Amino acid sequence: MQVGSVTTPFGRRPISLAQIKGQLRTAEIKPGKTADKWKVFRDACEARAVLGIQDRALAVLDALLTFYPDNELCEDRGLVVFPSNDQLSVRAHGIAGTTLRRHLAALVDAGLIQRKDSANGKRYARKDDSGAIEEAFGFSLAPLLARAEELAHAAQEVAAERKRFRITKEALSICRRDVRKLISAAMEEGAAGDWGRIEEVFLGLTGRIPRTPTIADIDTILEEMKMLREEIINRLETQEDSENTASNAVQNERHIQNSNTESSNELEPSSREEQGAKPSQKTGSMRVPIKAFPLGMVLKACPEINDYGPGGAVGSWRDLMSAAVVVRSMLGVSPSAYEDACEVMGPENAAVAVACILGRAGHINNAGGYLRDLTAKARRGEFSLGPMLMALMRARGVHVRMVS
């Protein structure tokens, strides 16, 4: 039986040079070579993306393998199966005839099976006097045997790539979570820095993640996300070192001063800051953040800010600060102006100020200049958000009594 000889298909079906090359390859199968047909099939399933075949084509290949009587593919036992289309359709879970023929052609094009057609195109086996198959016409499984090692290697590469994709995607999820929580912590606790701009960078990175990302997509974004996380941590470490230096300087100054305990009160920030009171003056690099107004009060005064929160709602201070970043950009307020406001007022109050500006957008020509003016007044201790919020609430007919 000349399994490796070149044969052409019956009727109008053409033959390609790739198919001729595949037939020549099967002629080089080493004598005595065997392969577990189901292991080869599993490898083909694993490598289906590389082979360019669909799941339905694999179902047809599975059905073809059931017509091969042994578990071991071996040239000495013959490698041609000859089921009819009706028999194949039954074992391929009732696949329609036209679909069956299309997927058989796909298996041939992928080089997983070969046609060995008879003179009239029918599939059958010719037997000798003893009943042994002398020659069969149908589909040859010789390519599976010839390519057993190649398919196993392809399956291993696909599995390794899938594992690397899973690990990289997990690393991106963790890094993304770290960056999100570090930014939130910095904004909520009033850490110095342009956290609005950093959050914009973060949102830009997450927005670039496709719905069905490739490993190349994730690798690129993960690298940038790691750099952003490193930048944030460095900023926070620098601020901590600065605060420690300032704290040590204050302690040294107290130590040098006389033992009069009353004088030390002048160096300590007041803990009785009231809503709407003037911000405490800076001592060195230390700043006492202004306590934010109740979130519910802010949303009553500035309900428009809800539209810019995550999911179209503001349910927390973090949501408000995220919404303020969007509104800041929409109103044309520069990142530096917003950073200055965050530095002087604190990130919560800066977000409230942006919400108030949004509420009065129809009466303000230059939102950026207006915010800078408010920041300058706040730096001098001449500005409080309380009257601004109360004016907006009165304009909406909401009456709330401020409680100190």
Secondary structure as UniProt FT lines:
FT   TURN            3..4
FT   TURN            11..12
FT   HELIX           17..26
FT   TURN            27..28
FT   TURN            31..32
FT   STRAND          34..36
FT   HELIX           37..46
FT   HELIX           48..51
FT   HELIX           55..66
FT   STRAND          72..74
FT   HELIX           75..77
FT   STRAND          80..81
FT   HELIX           85..91
FT   TURN            92..93
FT   HELIX           97..109
FT   TURN            110..111
FT   STRAND          114..116
FT   TURN            119..120
FT   STRAND          124..127
FT   TURN            129..130
FT   STRAND          133..140
FT   HELIX           142..146
FT   HELIX           148..188
FT   TURN            189..190
FT   HELIX           195..207
FT   HELIX           215..256
FT   HELIX           261..264
FT   HELIX           265..267
FT   TURN            275..276
FT   TURN            284..285
FT   HELIX           295..301
FT   HELIX           303..308
FT   HELIX           310..312
FT   HELIX           317..331
FT   HELIX           335..345
FT   HELIX           347..359
FT   HELIX           361..363
FT   HELIX           367..379
FT   TURN            380..381
FT   HELIX           385..395
FT   TURN            396..397
//
